[in-house]
Amino acid sequence: MLPALLRLAAPLALLGTMTVVVMSADRLPGPIAARVVEVIDGDTMVVRAHIWLDQLVETKIRLLGVDAPEKRSSCPEERERAAAAERFVRNMVNSREVQLRDIRYDKYGGRVLARIQTMDGTDLGETLIRHGLARTYEGGKRFSWCS
């Protein structure tokens, strides 16, 4: 089975006459129009992406460059922060049109990594970080949200 991103990229590679650039088999610059159909937590959601005429792909997206608190943490403080981040994301993008940018294959969890932008241009990850509901994440070990 192809990774989720390849299922998204394959129809785009066939466009030829449109100005879509497929940088490699595991990256797409975007923008790709999508609708958020489910918020899983502060940095993960399910989107239905419009990849071609009458072609929609539903896939799980993890926000690129962002680490939000985990709902399943053993620490009550982190679980409370996770609930706040999830509520914030739900209020900001749930059931709304968004744009996916800088889309990459994620080797974990059958999902893709992407930046999500609202239709007014607001970057969801940057907004979460600015409100103290997430922090920058560039890979590697994640640090505890608990004191």
N, C-alpha and C positions, 0 to 999 in steps of 0.2 A: 504494500500500500504506500502511495506517495505521501510524504509529509504534507501537513496542511498548507504550508506556503507554496509548495509545488502545485497543489491542486488550484491554488489561487493564481499562480504565475503562468501556468501552461496556456490557458485561453488568452492571456494578455500577449504572450509571445507570438501568437498567430495574427495579431492585428495588422502588422505591416504598414498600412497607410496612415495610421494614427500616430500621434506623438507620444507614445508610451515607450519608456526605456526600461528594459529588464537588465539590471546591472550584472546579475549572475543568477544561477539557479536557486540561490537561497536568499536573495534580497530584492526588494522592490522599493523605489523611491517614493511612490505614491504621487499625488493623493489618490486614494481609493475611497469612493463613497460607501458608507456603511450605516447601519442602524444598530444601536445597542439593544439587544433583546433580553439580556440578563446580566446583572451585576453580581459577580460571585464574591468579591471582596474589594478592598481598596485599590488593588493593582491588577485585578483580573476580571475580565468580562467576556461574554459571548456576543459576537456581532454577526450580522447578516450583511455580507459585502456584495456590492453590485459590481461584478467583474467584467461583464459584457452584456450586450443587449439581451434582456430577459434571462440573464444568468446570475443567480445568487449563490453564494457560498457561505455557510454558517461555520464559524470557527471560533475557538477560544483565543483571546488576546491577553497577553501580559504586557503592562506598560513598560516600555523600554526606558532604562535608566532610573527606575523608581523602585523603592522598597517601602511597602506599607506594612503596618503591624499585622500579625497573624491571628486569625480568629481562633485557631486551635492551640494557642500558646498555653503553657501551664501557668503563666503569670496573669493574674486578674487585671493588672494595669494594662498589659498589652492587649488583652481581649477587649477592654473598654475602648482603647485607642483604635483597635481594628473596627469595632462597631461604628465609631464616629467617622472613620475614613470611608467605610462602606456606605453609610447614609449620605455623606457628602457627594460621593461619586454617583449614587443613585439619583440624588436631586439634580445633579449637573447634567447627566447624559442618558439615564435610563429611558428607553423607548424613543430616543431622539436620533436624528441624523448627525453623523460625525464624519470626519475624514481620517483615514489611516495614512500615516507617513512613516518613512524609514522602516519598512516592514522587513523583518528577518525571521529566519527559522529559529525556533527555540528547541534545544535538544531535550528539554524536560517537559513532561506532561502533555504531549500531543497538542501543543499550542504554538502560536507565533508571537514574536515580540514586535511591538509597534508603538509609535507615538500616536496619541489620539488628540485630535483637534476638534473643538466644537465648530459649528457653522459660522460663528462670529470670529473665529481665529484663535480662541483661547486654548492653550496647551493644557490638557488635563493633568499630566504629570507635574509640570511646573507649578500649577495652581495648588495641587495637593501639597507639594513641598513648601510653597510660600505660606500656606495655612497651618503648617506644622503637623500635617496628617500623614506625611510620608517623608522619606529622605532620599537623597541621591544614591543610586546603586550602580556600580560599574562592574559587577561580577565579584566573585570571591566570597569570603566569609561574610555572613550578615551578622550584625551586632544586635544584642538584646535591646528591647524597648523598655525594659524594666529597670528601676533604679537599683 
